[in-house]
Amino acid sequence: MNKIKILMLMAIVLVSSATALEECGNSVPINKECNIISPYLSYCTSYDLDIYYSNGSSFVSDGTIEQISTTGIYNYTANFIYPDTYTIKLCDNSVRTVIALDPDSWTVGTSWWSYIIQIYHYVLEGGY
């Protein structure tokens, strides 16, 4: 009986220690770190990214992306503080959009598209 208890305890410890940082989807809650995963990248002079607000001209931050093993795929840990639509531009000029949502309010920037995405997230995906 003690062996079963020890095995169950070990299983619980292993499961809890194997959790990883969640990947940033199309929409993420504010103030929650997530990983931005790039497609395969090559021929960049510097492997970095820039993050802009939805208006495209207001710069938010930049950073160096780190390669995952030798795959040519890179990641970056992001934390979106304000509800808005963010544009992420990678070193190869590819662009991705992430919508940061505030689960406690309906404010999500000024884009009507952002409101539609937020309604979809709350109603069809069950909220946070």
C-alpha positions in Angstrom: 0.0 0.0 0.0 2.9 2.4 0.8 4.4 1.8 -2.7 1.1 2.9 -4.3 1.1 6.1 -2.2 4.7 6.8 -3.1 4.0 6.2 -6.9 0.9 8.5 -6.8 2.9 11.2 -5.0 5.7 11.0 -7.6 3.1 11.2 -10.4 1.6 14.3 -9.0 5.0 16.0 -8.6 6.1 15.1 -12.2 2.9 16.4 -13.7 3.0 19.7 -11.8 6.7 20.2 -12.8 6.2 19.5 -16.5 4.0 22.5 -17.1 5.4 24.9 -19.7 4.7 28.6 -20.6 1.6 28.8 -22.8 1.9 29.9 -26.4 0.4 33.2 -27.4 -2.7 32.5 -29.4 -4.7 35.0 -31.4 -6.1 36.4 -28.2 -4.5 36.4 -24.7 -5.4 37.8 -21.3 -3.5 40.9 -20.2 -0.7 40.5 -17.7 -0.1 36.9 -18.5 3.2 35.8 -20.0 3.1 33.7 -23.1 5.5 32.5 -25.8 5.5 34.0 -29.3 6.6 31.1 -31.6 7.9 32.1 -35.0 7.6 30.2 -38.3 10.8 28.9 -39.8 13.2 31.8 -40.1 16.4 32.1 -42.1 18.6 34.8 -43.7 17.9 37.4 -41.0 20.9 39.7 -40.2 19.7 39.9 -36.6 17.0 37.7 -35.0 14.7 40.0 -33.3 11.1 41.3 -33.2 9.2 44.6 -32.8 5.8 45.0 -31.2 3.5 47.8 -32.1 0.0 49.0 -30.9 -2.9 48.5 -33.3 -2.4 51.9 -34.9 0.9 50.6 -36.4 2.9 53.6 -35.5 3.2 53.5 -31.7 6.2 51.3 -30.8 5.7 49.1 -27.7 8.9 47.1 -27.4 11.5 45.0 -29.1 13.6 42.0 -28.2 15.9 39.3 -29.3 14.2 36.0 -30.2 15.9 32.7 -29.2 16.2 29.7 -31.4 14.5 26.5 -30.2 17.3 23.9 -30.5 18.6 24.0 -34.2 15.1 24.0 -35.8 15.1 27.5 -37.3 12.0 28.2 -35.2 12.4 31.0 -32.6 10.4 32.0 -29.5 10.0 35.2 -27.4 8.3 35.6 -24.0 5.8 38.4 -24.1 3.6 40.0 -21.6 0.9 42.4 -22.9 0.0 44.9 -20.2 -2.8 47.0 -21.8 -5.9 45.6 -23.7 -5.4 46.4 -27.3 -4.5 44.8 -30.7 -0.8 44.3 -31.1 1.2 43.8 -34.3 4.3 41.7 -34.0 6.9 42.1 -36.8 9.6 39.5 -37.1 13.1 40.0 -38.5 12.0 38.6 -41.9 9.2 41.2 -42.1 6.5 38.7 -41.4 3.7 40.1 -39.3 1.4 38.5 -36.7 -1.5 40.0 -34.7 -2.3 39.3 -31.1 -5.3 40.7 -29.2 -4.7 41.3 -25.5 -8.1 41.1 -23.6 -9.0 42.3 -20.2 -11.2 39.6 -18.7 -12.6 42.1 -16.1 -13.9 44.6 -18.6 -15.0 45.1 -22.2 -12.2 47.5 -23.1 -9.9 46.2 -25.8 -8.6 49.2 -27.7 -10.3 51.1 -30.4 -10.7 48.5 -33.1 -14.1 47.1 -33.9 -12.4 43.9 -35.1 -11.0 43.6 -31.5 -14.6 43.8 -30.1 -15.8 41.0 -32.4 -12.9 38.8 -31.4 -13.5 39.4 -27.7 -17.2 38.6 -28.1 -16.2 35.4 -29.9 -13.8 34.5 -27.2 -16.3 35.0 -24.3 -19.4 33.4 -26.0 -18.1 30.6 -28.2 -14.9 29.6 -26.4 -16.3 29.9 -22.8 -14.2 32.8 -21.6 -11.1 32.5 -19.5 
